[in-house]
Structure formats: structure tokens, C-alpha cells
Amino acid sequence: MFANRRLGILLLAPATLFVLVGFIIPVLILLAGAFRTGDAWSFANYTAFFSQPLNREVFLRTFRLGLIVTAVSAVLGYGVAMAVVEAGPKSKGRLVALLVLPLMISPVARTYAWLVILGRTGFVNVALTSIGLTDAPLRILFTETAVFIGLIQLFFPLMVLPLISSLENMPRDVVPAARVLGASWFAVFFKVILPLTREGLVVGGTLVFVGSLTAYVTPAILGGSKVLMLETLLYQRVSVANDFASAAVIAVILIVMSILTNILLKRLASVRRRR
């Protein structure tokens, strides 16, 4: 047993060393820099960051869009996941392939496609003016709406795939049993389906929310300088303003929000499980 234990430690050593040197130590240095002001440790960098109205606006916008994208992805994701699970074997394979296909395309290419679709001479504005809903092209690009559309298209598959897995592992007779007992579809979803698929919802919600918080390409292209997000603000502070203190604060905020999101979703799932 002792020899096997030593062998296991030796096999884990390269991966542990790589994670330690490539991730943990840089993150710790980053965290330390965010709390360092001169030769003293303090929260002065955070106070200075949140004292600026622009930074507070960017923080609230990032948090709000992350919540909206996650909520809409969850609502639409359940419908898509149920349709995939109820489809036949051949249709299910094709539908899953369609869901996975966007993940194989570069986010840059997908985001630039939205420039063509949402531009003043793009498909959306041409369609709206053709049917008479608007007299002049709408300004969709470089707005929160454009960033929302890009983010939900980018991360929607990451919500659907965990929900498909959870629905497939759910007992097949619980929904018919609930309907036989007189439960409405609304009650069936909230009393039966949602509790039994909470693990998939936690995984999908974490992936979508954290991805929306930390995505850079989509907000930078579709939002530009008019709709700043935390990640685009971080890039500006490093590359333009050379303000590494504020950049470290933004990085810490993103890390903390990502960790707290996962903890909160797991806590909510465990509460429902105990109930």
C-alpha cells in the first residue's frame, strides 16, 4: 500500500507542479498586488476603484448582463433540452451535433458574424424596414442589446448540454405519475423536473454566468467603447492607462464573483435537496 501511495504521489507531482507554477502562484501574486498600496496592506485600491462612477457603472452592467444571460439561457435551455431528450435516437444525435457545432467555431468568427447581422445595413434592419416596422435603421450595434445577443449565442450550449444530461438521468415515470395525480404542467416543472435536474442547472448556470462575466471578445466587438464590461475595462487599464493597480482589482473582483456564484448555486441546490 505504501509503495502504491508513493507511486501515486510521483504520478501527481508533474501536474501539481504545473498547476502551482502556472496558476496558483500567479493568482496569489495578483491577489497580493490588489491589496498592496506602497509598503502597506489596505483596501485603498478597492476604495479608489469603486469611488469612480464609471467603474461602478461598468461593474453593475457586467453583473446585470451576466444575470440576464444566465436567466434567459436557463428558461430557453429547459425547452431545448426537453425537446432533445424527447426526440428519437437519430434526431437526438443531429440536435446535439447542432448544439455542439458552434463551440467548434472561434468566438471571434461568431462575434464578427453579428456585425453583419446587426449592422445598419444588416439582415435585421433590412427585415424591419422591409416590413414597415421602422422607417430608419435601428442602432443595435454597440449597445447592451448587442452584447446580450452575442453572449447568449456564445454560452447557450453550455447551459443546454448539462440540462440534457440531467433530464436523461431523471426517472422516466415521474412526469406521467405527476400528471395522473392531477398536477398541472406548471406544477410538474417546479415540483418534479426542476428539483431532479438542479445539478445540471447549477453546472450550466455557473458556466454561463462566469463565462458572461469573463468574456472579452464579444463585449469588445459588439459593445466597443460605449458598452464597457469589466473585462474590456481591465484591458484598457493595462494596455492604455498602464494602471496595473486597477487591473488587479478588476481581476480579483472577477475571480471572487466566479467563486461566489458557484458556491451560491451549490448552496441553493443543497437547500432544495434537504427540503
C-alpha positions in Angstrom: 0.0 0.0 0.0 2.8 2.4 0.9 4.5 1.7 -2.5 1.3 2.4 -4.3 0.8 5.6 -2.4 4.3 6.8 -3.3 3.7 5.9 -6.9 0.5 7.9 -6.9 2.3 10.9 -5.4 5.0 10.7 -8.1 2.4 10.5 -10.9 0.6 13.6 -9.5 3.8 15.6 -9.0 4.2 16.9 -12.6 0.5 18.0 -12.8 0.6 19.5 -9.3 3.8 21.4 -10.1 2.4 22.7 -13.4 -0.8 24.0 -11.7 1.2 25.5 -8.9 3.6 27.4 -11.1 1.2 28.2 -13.9 -1.9 29.1 -12.0 -1.8 29.2 -8.2 1.4 31.3 -7.7 0.4 33.9 -10.4 -3.1 34.3 -8.9 -1.7 34.7 -5.4 0.7 37.4 -6.7 -2.2 39.1 -8.4 -4.3 39.0 -5.2 -1.4 40.4 -3.2 -0.9 43.3 -5.6 -4.6 44.2 -5.4 -4.3 44.7 -1.6 -0.9 46.4 -1.7 -0.6 50.2 -1.6 3.0 51.3 -1.4 4.5 49.4 1.5 1.2 48.8 3.4 -1.6 46.4 3.1 -5.0 48.0 2.7 -8.3 48.2 0.7 -7.3 51.6 -0.7 -7.2 50.3 -4.3 -10.8 49.0 -4.0 -12.0 52.2 -2.4 -10.4 54.2 -5.2 -11.8 51.9 -7.8 -15.4 52.0 -6.6 -15.3 55.7 -5.9 -15.3 56.4 -9.6 -18.8 56.5 -11.2 -17.6 54.8 -14.4 -16.2 51.8 -12.6 -19.4 51.4 -10.6 -21.5 51.6 -13.7 -19.3 49.0 -15.5 -19.4 46.7 -12.5 -23.2 46.8 -12.3 -23.6 46.4 -16.1 -21.4 43.3 -16.1 -23.3 41.8 -13.1 -26.7 42.6 -14.6 -25.9 41.3 -18.1 -24.5 38.1 -16.5 -27.6 37.5 -14.6 -29.9 38.2 -17.6 -27.9 36.0 -19.9 -27.9 33.2 -17.3 -31.7 33.5 -16.6 -32.7 33.6 -20.3 -30.3 30.7 -21.1 -31.9 28.6 -18.3 -35.5 29.4 -19.4 -34.8 28.6 -23.1 -32.4 25.8 -22.2 -35.0 23.7 -20.5 -37.3 23.9 -23.5 -34.4 22.9 -25.9 -33.1 20.2 -23.6 -36.6 18.6 -23.2 -37.0 18.7 -27.0 -33.7 16.9 -27.5 -34.4 14.3 -24.8 -37.8 13.5 -26.3 -36.5 13.2 -29.8 -35.7 9.9 -31.5 -32.2 8.5 -31.4 -31.3 9.8 -34.9 -32.9 13.2 -34.3 -31.2 13.5 -30.9 -27.8 12.9 -32.4 -28.4 15.6 -35.0 -29.7 18.1 -32.5 -26.8 17.5 -30.1 -24.4 18.0 -33.0 -26.1 21.3 -33.9 -25.7 22.4 -30.3 -22.0 21.4 -30.2 -21.1 22.8 -33.6 -21.0 26.5 -32.5 -18.5 25.5 -29.8 -16.1 24.3 -32.5 -16.1 27.7 -34.2 -13.9 30.5 -33.0 -15.7 33.1 -30.8 -14.1 35.8 -32.9 -15.6 34.5 -36.1 -19.0 34.1 -34.5 -18.9 37.6 -33.0 -17.9 39.2 -36.2 -20.9 37.5 -37.9 -23.1 39.5 -35.6 -21.6 42.7 -37.0 -23.0 41.7 -40.4 -26.4 40.7 -39.0 -27.0 43.6 -36.6 -25.4 46.4 -38.6 -27.3 49.4 -40.1 -27.4 47.5 -43.4 -27.6 44.1 -41.9 -30.2 41.4 -42.1 -32.2 42.6 -39.0 -32.5 46.2 -40.1 -33.3 45.3 -43.7 -36.0 43.0 -42.5 -37.5 45.6 -40.1 -37.6 48.3 -42.7 -38.9 46.0 -45.4 -42.0 45.0 -43.4 -42.5 48.6 -42.3 -41.8 48.3 -38.6 -39.3 51.1 -38.7 -38.6 53.9 -41.2 -34.9 54.2 -40.5 -32.3 51.5 -39.5 -32.0 50.9 -35.7 -28.8 51.3 -33.9 -28.3 47.8 -32.4 -24.5 47.5 -32.5 -22.5 49.0 -29.6 -25.5 48.7 -27.3 -26.2 46.4 -24.3 -28.7 44.6 -26.5 -26.0 43.6 -29.0 -23.7 42.4 -26.2 -26.6 40.4 -24.7 -27.3 38.7 -28.0 -23.7 37.9 -28.6 -23.2 36.4 -25.1 -26.3 34.3 -25.1 -25.4 32.9 -28.5 -21.9 32.2 -27.2 -22.8 30.4 -24.0 -26.3 29.0 -24.6 -24.9 25.5 -25.5 -23.1 25.4 -22.1 -26.5 25.6 -20.4 -28.3 23.1 -22.6 -25.8 20.3 -22.5 -25.8 19.8 -18.7 -29.6 20.1 -18.7 -29.8 17.3 -21.3 -27.6 15.1 -19.1 -29.8 15.8 -16.1 -33.0 15.2 -17.9 -31.7 11.9 -19.3 -30.8 10.7 -15.8 -34.2 11.6 -14.4 -36.7 8.7 -13.9 -39.0 8.5 -16.9 -42.1 7.7 -15.0 -42.2 10.7 -12.6 -43.7 13.1 -15.0 -46.6 10.8 -16.1 -47.2 9.9 -12.5 -47.5 13.6 -11.5 -49.9 14.2 -14.4 -52.0 11.2 -13.4 -52.2 12.6 -9.9 -53.6 15.9 -11.3 -50.6 18.2 -11.3 -50.5 20.9 -14.0 -47.6 21.3 -16.3 -46.5 24.3 -14.2 -46.5 22.3 -11.0 -44.8 19.3 -12.8 -41.9 21.5 -13.8 -41.4 23.3 -10.5 -42.2 20.4 -8.2 -40.7 17.5 -10.2 -38.5 18.4 -13.1 -36.6 21.4 -11.5 -35.7 19.6 -8.3 -34.5 16.5 -10.1 -32.3 18.5 -12.6 -30.9 21.0 -10.2 -27.4 19.6 -10.6 -27.4 20.3 -14.3 -28.8 23.8 -13.7 -26.0 24.5 -11.2 -23.4 23.4 -13.7 -24.9 25.2 -16.6 -25.7 28.4 -14.6 -22.1 28.5 -13.3 -20.6 28.1 -16.8 -22.9 30.7 -18.4 -22.7 33.3 -15.6 -18.9 33.0 -15.2 -18.4 33.0 -19.0 -20.5 36.1 -19.3 -18.5 37.9 -16.6 -15.1 37.0 -18.1 -15.8 37.1 -21.9 -13.7 39.7 -23.6 -14.0 39.2 -27.4 -17.8 39.6 -27.6 -18.2 42.7 -25.4 -15.2 44.3 -27.1 -16.5 43.8 -30.6 -20.3 44.2 -30.1 -20.1 46.8 -27.3 -17.0 48.7 -28.2 -16.0 51.6 -26.0 -19.6 52.6 -25.5 -20.7 49.5 -23.6 -17.7 48.7 -21.3 -17.7 45.5 -19.3 -15.2 44.6 -16.6 -13.0 42.5 -18.9 -12.8 45.3 -21.5 -12.2 47.8 -18.8 -9.4 45.6 -17.4 -7.8 45.5 -20.9 -8.0 49.3 -21.2 -6.4 49.9 -17.8 -3.5 47.6 -18.7 -2.8 48.5 -22.3 -3.9 52.1 -22.4 -3.7 53.6 -19.0 -0.9 51.3 -17.7 -2.9 51.2 -14.4 -1.9 47.8 -13.0 -3.5 48.5 -9.6 -7.0 48.9 -11.0 -6.4 46.0 -13.3 -5.5 43.8 -10.3 -8.7 45.0 -8.5 -10.8 44.1 -11.5 -9.2 40.7 -11.8 -9.8 40.0 -8.1 -13.5 41.1 -8.5 -14.0 38.7 -11.4 -12.3 35.8 -9.5 -14.4 36.4 -6.4 -17.6 36.7 -8.3 -16.9 33.5 -10.2 -16.2 31.6 -6.9 -19.2 33.1 -5.1 -21.5 32.2 -8.0 -20.5 28.5 -7.9 -20.8 28.4 -4.0 -24.2 30.2 -4.1 -25.7 27.9 -6.8 -24.5 24.8 -4.9 -25.9 26.1 -1.7 -29.3 26.7 -3.3 -29.3 23.2 -4.8 -28.4 21.7 -1.4 -31.2 23.6 0.3 -33.7 22.3 -2.2 -32.3 18.8 -1.8 -32.8 18.9 2.0 -36.4 20.2 1.6 
